[in-house]
Amino acid sequence: MLPVQLIRKKRDGGALDDAELRQFVEWVTTASIPDYQIAAMLMAVFFRGMDDRELATWADAMTRSGDVIDLSSIPRAKIDKHSTGGVGDKISIPLAPAVAACGVAVPMVSGRGLGHTGGTLDKLESIPGFRVDLPVERFRELVGELGVCLIGQTARIAPADKKLYALRDVTGTVESLPLIASSIMSKKLAEGIDGLVIDCKVGAGAFMKTIERARQLCALMRTIATRAGKTITCVLTDMEAPIGRTIGNALEIRESIEVLKGGGPVDTRELTHVLGAEMLVLGGAARDPAEGVAKIEKALSDGSALEVFRKVVAAQGGDPRVCDSPGSVLPKPRSRDELGLTPGRIVAIDSELLGIAALVLGAGRRTAEDKIDPSAGLVVDAYLGEVIEAGGPPSVMLQHSLPAGDSRLAEARAMIERAFVIQPADQPAPAHLAGKSSRILEVLR
């Protein structure tokens, strides 16, 4: 069996058999074939796709390319959540401890930010001392002891995906739905989970720009999960505006702690409640989503979720005082600049532009090697449908440590101003803003 034979077969529209698929993933894992042959296969899949059997086998081979964590000794149900990426998406941070406080274990392997979307690991690392590079053995211990642990992908978890992901990024194959689905699911199935809730972002600030494409991706992930014997729920959520009021790592930790104390912005709370409820249903800790929402709300309001988070921070090397006084613990920017927007009604927000503006200030990275300023970011006091009054308080606060006169500051300000579409307040609100009170678009069970 030669790599070029399999590449030709897929290029010409043929279906690879199970042995061929597993052999190719093994070649990827062991670096037995050159990158250009792997890239050729990725492009063949991009154009020809995979049938359900191929996709499930390909994802299983990726999962088994490294360690599959055994959590069978933990008596609780093990349910994780994955987001396809959004601007201001800090939901995992209040969600995981809230679900654990309700009796379901959350073994969470998260990612870093790249481009306009942030990463859970970068947010957590803004807490001084917090370690996301724990060994698998410690990960297993903490999931058993605390009900939750949040780490990054290690060299032992789905190493084939790490190689494929890097090549997809530079070969124009990132958008392939089978490759996206298998990348997500291989990492998640390697965690030793029983079930998974997918938060599939939809809209201008998301990778899935349309609801139709989001449904297609969710169908592929369901195929992989079902064939692996796992339960899955997909929640399609609106990403036409940033989530919450903050974009940036330390800023989003502060907002997450507000939610863990029963407060925080309405949309951040809603996503935590709804996604948490679906996790509790999958884990058998709630009969239905309504009961799940009630349990998550209680865990946030009575302090039990915050207490779990406090223990997680301490166990992973962070300063637990962040739970009581985040301002005294989290890194501070050297500068805070205010930006006022044109008075009127906000009728559209380009989340992607705001995400890139935060990146330019230092909150994100253009390449995997870039260093992040954990204190940098935006506080956005301007939301869809809201009216900005003349002479009112500034709409956006820019936090950064850039030198005075740095061109990146002007670049970020220009992006922020372009991100908001504002019409005169005395004009009727556009029809598309009607009923925009919820982030939840669909739940696919």
N, C-alpha and C positions, 0 to 999 in steps of 0.2 A: 504494500500500500504506500503510494507516494503522495506527498502533499499536493503536488500539481494535479494529480488525478481527481482529488476531492474538490479542489478549486474549480477545475473545469466542469465537473459534474454539477456543482451548485450554480456556476456561471450560466450553464445551459438550461437551468430550470429543473434539474433533477432533485430528488429528495435523498439526502444522505441517510444511510441506515444507522442504527444505534452504535454499532462498533466503529463506524467511520467518524461519527460525531465525538465519541469518547476518545478515540485516537487523536483527533485533531486538538482537542482541549488538553490532552496529555502532552502533546508536542509544545503547545503554548506554555504550559506550566513548567516544563523542564527545559525550555529554551532550546529545543532540539531542531527548530526550524527558524529561518531568518525572519525579521520583522516584515520584510516586503511580502512574504508569502502569507503571513497572518493578515496583513493589510489587504491583500487581494481577496482573501476569504471574507473579510468584513465588508468589502465593497460588493462582493457577490451576494451576500446576505442582504445588504442594503437594497439592492435592486430586485432580488428574487424572493426575499422573505423566507419564512420557515412554516411548515405545517405544524399542527398542534403536537404531534409526536416528536418531531424534530426539536421543537422549542423546549418541550419538557425534558428531553434527554440532554440537550445542550446545557440547560440550566442546572440539571442534576450533576452533570460532569463538572461544571464550574464549581458548584457547591462542594463536591467531594475532591476538588483539586487540593484542598488543605484540610484543616481540622474541622470537624462538625462537633460543636461543643455538646457534651452530654449533660443535660440538666435534669435527667430523669429522677435523681434523688431528691429534687425539690418538690414537695407535695402540692404546691399551688400550681394553677394553670399559668403557663408562660405565654404572654401576649405582648407583641411589640407594635409600634406604629412607625410608619415611614412617610415622610413628606417628599414630594417631587421637587420642592424648592421654591421659595418665595422671598419677597422683600419684607423684612421685619418679622420673619417667621421664627419666633422663639417658643413655639407651642410645646415642644418636647420637654422643656425645662420645668414648667409647672405641671405638665400632664403626667410624666412618668412617676413622680412621687405621689401625686393624687391617686392614680390607679393603684399603686402599691399600697397606699394607705387603706384602700378598699378591699384588699385581699388578693389581688392578682399580681403576679410577678412580672416585671418588665426588664428583660435582658436586652439592652439597647446598644447596638453598635452604630455609631453615627459618623457623619462625614464633616469635612471642612468646607468653607465657602470658597467658591471660585467664580469669578465674574460678578454679576450683579446680585447674586443670591448669597446669603450668609450661611454659615455652618454652625451646627450645635457645638462642635468641639471648640471652635474659636471663642464662642460665647462663654463656655464653661472655663476655658483657660484664662479669661479675664479676671477670674477669682484668684487672687494670689495663692500659689501653691497647688492649685487643683491639677491632678494628673489624669490624663485620658489614655495614657500608654500602659495601663496595667496588664500584667500577664493574664492569660486565659484562666489560670488556676485561681487567681485573686478575683477575677470577674465572677467566676462560678460561686466562690465563697460569699461575695457581697450580695449577689442575687438571692442566695439562700438566706443570708442573715437579715438583710434590709428589704428584700423584695425588689430591689432595683440597683442597677449599676450602669453607668454611661461611659463607654470607651470608644476608641477609634478602631478602624480596621487594622488588624495586625498582619504580619507577614504570613501567619498561619491560617488566616481566615480568607477563603476564596482567592488564593493568589492568582489564579487564571484571570479573574475579573480585574485585578489590579493592572495586569499587563494589557488586557483587551481595552480597558477604559482609557489608558494612556494613549494607545494607538488610535482609538476612535476619535479622540480629541484633536488629532493632527491629520486625520485622513478624510474628514468631511462625512463621517458616518455616525456622528452623535445622535442624529434625529431618527435613526432606525428604531421603530417600535419593538421588534423582537430583541434587539440588542439592549435597549433600555430595560425592558421587562426582565430579561435574563440577568442583567447586571444587578438590578435591585433585588430580585428574588434570591439569587445565589448567596449574597451576603446575609440576607435575612434568614434563609433556611439553615445556614451554617451556625446560627446563634442557638439552635436547639429549641426553637419556639414551637408552641402548639397552634398558634394562630396569629394573624396580622391584620392591622387596620392601615389602609393606604389613604393618606391625605393627598389627593391628586389635584394640584392647583391648576386653575383654568383662567386664561385671560392674558392681557398685554404684558403683565409682569411675570408670567409663568413660562415654562418651556412648552407646555401644552396650550396653544393659543385658542383652540376651539373646543367646545364640549364634545363634539363628535370624535376628535382625536383622543381626548381624555378617556372616553368610553372604550375606544379601541385598545388603548394601553391597558386599561383595567381588565378587559376581557382576556388579554394575553397573560397578565399576572395571575388571574383566576385559573387559567389553564394550568400554569406551572404549579400553583398551590394545590389545586385539586389532585393532580397526578402525584404530588408529594404527600398526599394525605393530610393536608393542613387546611384550616378554615381561614377565610379571608373576607373582609368587607372593604369596599372602596367608597370613600366619601369625596365627592367632587366639590371643591370649594373655590370661591371667587377670589381672583388675584388681580382685580382691576385697580386696586388701591393697596398701599402698604398695610400690613397687619399691625394694629395698635398705633402707638404714637412715637415709637422710637425705632431707629435703624442704626445699628452699631453694637458692638459686642458687650461692653460694660453697661451701656444704656439698656440693652435688652435684658440683661440680668436683673437690673433694677425693676423693669416692668414685670418680669416674671415673678419676682418676689412680691410685688403688689398683688398679682393674681393669686399667689400662694397664701396671701393674707385675706383673700376674699374680695379684693378690689380689682383695680386695673381697668383698662379700656374695655368697652362692651364687646367688641369683636374678638379680642384676645380671650376673654372669658368664654364667649360662646363656643369658639373652636375647642377650647380645653374641655368644656362640658360635653359637647357632642362627640368628639373623638374619644374622650375617656369613657363615655357611656357605651359606645360600640365595643371598646376593648373589654369592658366589664361583661357585656352580653356574651362575647366570644369566650370569655374566661369562666362563664357560669356563675358570676357573682351578681348578676342582675337578670331578672326575668325578661325585661324588655328595655328599649332605650330610655323610656320615661323614668323607670326606676334607676337606671344607670345615671342619668343626669342628676337626679335627686341625691344619689350617693356621692357623686363627684362634688356637687355644690356643698354638701355637708362637710366633706373632707377639707375643702378649701376654707370654709367659714369657721370650723371648730379648731383649726390649727394642726390637725393631724397630718395633712399633706406637707405643711411647712416643717414639721418635726422630722418627717422622713427625709426631706431635702437637707435639713441641717446635718443629719447623720451621714447622708451620702457625701456632702461636702467634706466633713471631717474625715471620713473613711478614705476618700480619694485625695487627701493631702491638702485640701483647701482650708481657708479661714472661715469657720462657721459663724463668726460674728457678722458675716455678710447678710445673714438672715434677719438680723435685728437692726443693723445700721449699715446698709450697703454703701452709703456715702463715705463712711470712715474707712472702708476696706478697699473698694474698687478704685482702679487707677483714674486719675483726674487729667483732663486735657490742659494744655498750657493756655489755650484761648477759647473763648466762646463769642461767636459773632451772630448778631441778629439779622434776620432778613424779613422784611415786610412784603407781602404780596399785594397786587392790585386789588382795591376794594371790589366786591361783587360776589356772586355765587360760584362756587367751585363745581363745575359740571364734568370734569374729567381729570384724572391724575395718571401720569405715566410712571408707574412704579419702577420700571426698569431704569429710567433716567435717574430717579432718586437713589436707587441702589448703586448706580455707577457713581453718582455724586458722592455718596458716602465712601465708596471705594477710593475715589480720588483724594478724599480727606485723610485716608489712611486706614479706614475700617475694613477694607477688603484687599484682595490680591488679584492681579492680572495673570500671574503665573504661580505655579505651586511653590516656587522658591521665595516669593515676595514676603517680607515681614509685615505683620499687622500692628497697628497702633490700637491697643484694646480700648483706649479712651475715646477714640474718634467716632464721629457719627452725627446723626441728625435727630433732633426732637421736632416732630411735625405737629403743630397745633392747627391743622387745617385738614378737613375731611370732605369727602364727596357730599355735595348738597348743602354744606355749611356756607354761611354768608360771612365774608370778611368785611368788617366795618372800617370806614375811614377813620384814622386816628386811633385805632384799636391796638392791642398788643401785637408784637411781631409774630408772624405765622410760623417761621422756621428758625430754629437755633442750630448753628453749625458748631460742632465741637472738634477741635483738632490741635495738633502740636506743630503745625507748619510755621516756618519763619515768616515774619511780617513781609508782605509784598510778594510772597510766593505765588507764581502763576497758577498753581493748582487751586488756590482758594478762589480766584476769579473764575476759573473753569467750572468749579463745583457750583458756585453761585449762579452762573449762567444756566447750567443744567437744571437746577432747582426751579428757576423762573420759567424755563420752557416746559417743565413737567406738569404745570398747573394750567388748565383751561378754565378761564373765568369769564362769566357773562354778567351784564348789569343785574343787580339784585332785584330791580323792579320788573324784570321780565319773568314770565312763568317758568317754573322749573321744568327742564326737559323730561319727556316721558320715560327715558331710560333710567331716571333716578327714582321713579315710583317703585315702592316695594323693595328698596335696596337696604332694608334693615337687617338682613341676614347674610352671612357669608356662605351658607350651605346651599348648594345648587341641587345635588342629588345624592342619595345614598343607595349604593348597589350592593345588596346582600346576597 
